[in-house]
């Protein structure tokens, strides 16, 4: 399963054996329209899912996911929640954004990938793919969101937004100001939870 193969993501073109590709919303840093076809070509058995607006742009074989939908991906259950992107500015229309909760037989919300939504679920989250930095986001929004979700662990998404030399200072705030085990993953690495 792969989430949001966007313009800041590296190395996904060579991935094979995927069962599903899940896209949260249409922004280029979450779906790279130019590289998506080769990813699909290398993974002909992978289902492609996205919010309805992105699905309309991508066309077949993308399948629309609506809030409340539940998908089965191998042994995992993926639930669609949220539905709206965070407000970037009052003058910019808010687009659709599906947040995904991935669970197994032991935990219904083992992982949450919210994309660019600041949706707070009403259940405990084990691992949050946290929108910790974005062109539209203040660090106070990111910290408040992390506090609200209060996952056991979190890893940042949008890591490419923060300059490498600033990451230590920037991300240390998440450790200092929340009780979450916040871990910055090394770039270009696969991680198993």
C-alpha positions in Angstrom: 0.0 0.0 0.0 1.3 3.4 -1.0 -0.1 6.8 0.1 0.2 10.1 -1.9 2.8 9.5 -4.6 3.4 13.2 -5.1 6.1 15.5 -6.5 8.1 15.6 -3.3 8.2 11.8 -3.0 11.3 10.0 -4.2 11.8 6.5 -5.5 8.2 5.3 -5.8 8.5 4.8 -9.6 10.4 1.6 -9.1 8.1 0.1 -6.5 6.3 -3.1 -7.5 3.9 -5.5 -5.8 1.6 -2.9 -4.5 -2.0 -3.9 -3.7 -3.3 -0.3 -3.4 -2.4 3.3 -4.0 -4.4 5.7 -1.9 -4.5 9.5 -2.8 -5.8 11.9 -0.2 -6.3 14.9 -2.6 -5.5 16.5 -5.9 -2.5 18.8 -4.9 0.7 17.9 -6.8 2.6 17.2 -3.7 0.1 14.4 -3.0 -0.3 13.1 -6.6 2.3 13.5 -9.3 0.2 13.2 -12.5 3.3 12.8 -14.6 4.8 9.9 -12.7 1.6 8.1 -11.7 1.2 6.3 -15.0 4.5 4.5 -14.7 3.7 3.6 -11.1 0.4 2.1 -12.2 2.1 0.3 -15.1 4.5 -1.3 -12.7 1.7 -2.3 -10.4 -1.1 -3.6 -12.7 -2.9 -5.4 -9.8 -2.9 -2.3 -7.5 -6.3 -0.6 -6.9 -6.1 3.2 -7.2 -8.3 5.2 -4.8 -8.8 8.9 -4.3 -11.3 11.5 -3.2 -14.1 12.2 -5.8 -12.6 15.4 -7.2 -9.2 13.8 -7.8 -10.9 10.7 -9.3 -12.7 12.9 -11.8 -9.3 14.3 -12.8 -7.6 11.0 -13.0 -10.4 8.9 -14.7 -10.2 5.2 -15.0 -8.9 3.1 -13.2 -9.2 5.5 -10.2 -12.0 4.6 -7.8 -13.7 7.3 -5.8 -13.6 7.1 -2.0 -16.2 8.9 0.0 -16.3 9.6 3.8 -17.7 6.5 5.5 -16.4 4.0 2.8 -14.5 1.0 4.0 -12.0 -0.8 1.8 -10.4 -4.1 2.2 -6.7 -4.2 1.2 -5.3 -7.7 1.9 -5.6 -8.2 5.7 -6.1 -4.5 6.3 -9.2 -2.4 6.6 -9.0 1.1 5.3 -11.7 3.6 6.4 -12.3 6.9 4.8 -12.9 9.8 7.2 -12.7 13.6 7.2 -13.5 14.9 3.7 -12.1 18.4 3.5 -8.6 19.9 3.1 -7.5 22.4 5.8 -8.2 26.0 5.0 -5.3 27.5 3.2 -6.7 31.0 3.0 -10.4 32.2 3.2 -10.2 33.3 -0.4 -9.0 29.9 -1.7 -11.8 27.3 -2.2 -11.5 24.3 0.1 -11.1 21.1 -1.8 -12.0 17.5 -0.9 -9.4 15.5 1.1 -10.0 12.0 2.3 -8.1 10.9 5.4 -7.4 7.2 5.7 -7.5 5.1 8.9 -5.8 1.8 8.4 -6.5 -1.0 10.8 -5.8 -4.7 11.4 -7.5 -7.4 13.5 -6.0 -6.0 16.7 -6.4 -2.2 16.2 -8.9 -0.4 14.0 -6.7 2.7 13.7 -3.2 1.4 13.5 -2.2 4.2 11.1 -3.9 7.5 10.0 -2.8 9.4 6.9 -4.8 12.6 6.9 -3.2 14.2 3.8 -3.7 17.9 4.3 -6.8 17.6 6.5 -6.7 18.6 10.1 -9.4 16.0 10.8 -9.4 14.7 14.4 -10.8 11.2 14.8 -12.8 10.1 17.8 -10.7 7.0 18.4 -7.1 6.4 19.5 -4.5 6.4 16.7 -1.4 4.4 17.0 0.7 6.1 14.3 -0.1 9.4 12.6 1.5 10.5 9.3 1.4 14.1 10.6 1.2 17.1 8.4 3.9 18.8 10.4 4.9 21.4 7.7 3.2 22.7 4.6 3.3 25.8 2.5 0.0 26.8 4.0 0.6 25.8 7.6 2.0 27.5 10.8 3.9 25.4 13.3 1.2 26.3 15.9 -1.4 24.6 13.7 0.7 21.5 13.3 1.4 21.2 17.1 -2.2 21.9 18.0 -3.3 19.2 15.5 -0.8 16.7 16.9 -2.1 17.4 20.4 -5.7 17.0 19.3 -5.1 13.7 17.7 -2.7 12.6 20.4 -1.3 9.5 18.6 1.1 7.1 20.3 3.6 7.9 17.6 3.9 10.3 14.7 6.1 10.8 11.6 6.0 14.0 9.6 4.8 14.3 6.0 5.9 17.2 3.8 9.4 16.8 5.0 10.7 18.4 1.8 9.2 21.7 2.9 11.6 22.1 5.8 15.2 22.8 4.8 17.5 20.0 6.0 19.6 22.3 8.1 16.5 23.6 9.9 14.8 20.2 10.6 16.5 19.6 14.0 15.3 22.9 15.4 11.8 22.8 13.7 11.0 19.2 14.6 12.3 19.5 18.1 9.2 21.6 18.9 7.0 18.6 18.3 8.9 16.6 20.9 9.0 19.4 23.4 5.4 20.5 23.1 3.5 17.2 22.8 3.5 13.8 24.5 3.6 12.0 21.2 6.7 9.9 20.3 7.5 12.1 17.3 10.1 10.5 14.9 11.6 12.0 11.8 12.3 9.1 9.4 15.4 9.1 7.3 14.8 10.0 3.7 14.6 7.4 1.0 14.0 4.6 3.5 11.2 2.1 3.9 9.9 1.7 7.4 7.8 -1.0 8.9 5.6 -0.4 11.9 
